[in-house]
């Protein structure tokens, strides 16, 4: 009986320690905790983001872009911007990869749009992305967000590399 009590006490202590650990680490204790403003952590995060950008995409996903409507393409690009921007609320996500960016860009170029302004909005967003230039992500997000009559979740800034890596790990891994 005494062994059961000791074992129960040990299990209770372990559970308390783990609970405190996860509480203090905001539930992300098993993930990589990268320090903000740490140049080494920033470089490491940037390297991992670049590697994920080069990740292959299934041919099934790529083929789906061919049949997407104008509105579906707009929503897909909007979802992709969520990887790059800080916003109070984000609904939907799609990982940004070189293959996807190139395919959506080509589909948009070759597709007849009901509104040429929508086609231009997508091409203006995606063209720099084909060169891995995402500096337009805030304006791209907010332009699409406004087009979709958004009232919650306006983008306010680009995510830091550490924040973006955390987003990628949370949403896609």
Secondary structure, 3 states (H helix, E strand, C coil): CHHHHHHHHHHHHHHHHHHHHHHHCCCCCCCCCCCCCCHHHHHHHHHHHHHHHCCCCCHHHHHHHHHCCHHHHHHHHHHHHCCCEEECCCCCCCCCCHHHHHHHHHHHHHCCCCCHHHHHHHHHHHHHHCCCCCCCHHHHHHHHHHHCCCCCCCEEEECCHHHHHHHHHHHHC
